[in-house]
Amino acid sequence: MTGPLLTSKNHEQLCRGRSAGELSLSCSLDLDRSTTVVELQPEHWCWQGQAFPYLRKCKDRTIYHWDGSSFEPVARFNGALIKLVPTPWGPPTFEIDGIKMLPTAQISPWDDARNKVGLIQPRGKRILDTCGGLGYFAAWCQQGGAASVQSFEKNPDVIWLRSLNPWSPRTDAVLTLTPGDVSAQIQALDSASFDAALHDPPRFGIAGELYSQTFYDQLARVLKPGGKLFHYTGSPNKLTSGRDVPREVVGRLRLASFAAELHGDGILATRHSA
């Protein structure tokens, strides 16, 4: 960890403990990944020998990190507001201009990633992770015994969120994270060099190039025959315009030499052998 993380949930714990006259309490300072003990004093609280202030205002749906002198939101604005957002499950999601990037309503984004990674059976495989995001797909590939994971993420602010998120994986001998746009970078990857792929792009209206026939043809090129692909789509625009993006994607994947079928909130596909 780079330092303690505060949410309204654990900050309220600290304040309640102080009001009750407790001298210490056990809580989580890493979004429920672990628990630790903090000392409570009237003007500040102490953790690992360092004093930290109580916040005057702690907003819901905000995660605060210690920047060395004060607690600041884990958020940046460079043309779009990108922020790490707490969930009831512990592992956070993130938002871009208020649009949630990971499902959280019915399941933890961490468990959701585990289930989807399980569909491609990562053990011993070389895996392409096209849109890294917070890295939950990559983390489960690491834990699932993948031989290697090559992940791409073009947004430097999202990579910054990863650096502060205790649930995001760190790069190692298995995981490589490349800053860059996979729609361009994929052209330099060797043909038939991956055993499986995970494709979790932003919604169609934001990144239409990642739903294009050209990109799916490239996915087919870099995957070995028989290689599996899970492609998250959700159901964008279905209620407002009647457009069925997942079925459109199935059609394009089939044109790109995949056997593809709808699967939950995405598409499970297999690269044809021929």
Protein Blocks (a to p, Z undefined) as FASTA:
>chain_A
ZZdcddfklmmmmmmmmmnopabdcddfegolaccdddddfkbcceehiacdddfbdceh
iacddehjaccdddddehiacdddddfklpacddeehiafbdfklocfklmmmmmmmmno
pghpacddfblmnolmmmmmmmnopabdcdddfblklmmmmmmmmkbccddfklccdedd
fklmmmmpcehkbfbdcdddddfklmmmlmcfklmmmmmmmpcghiacdddebjghklmn
opafklmmmmmmmmnopacddehjbccddddfZZ
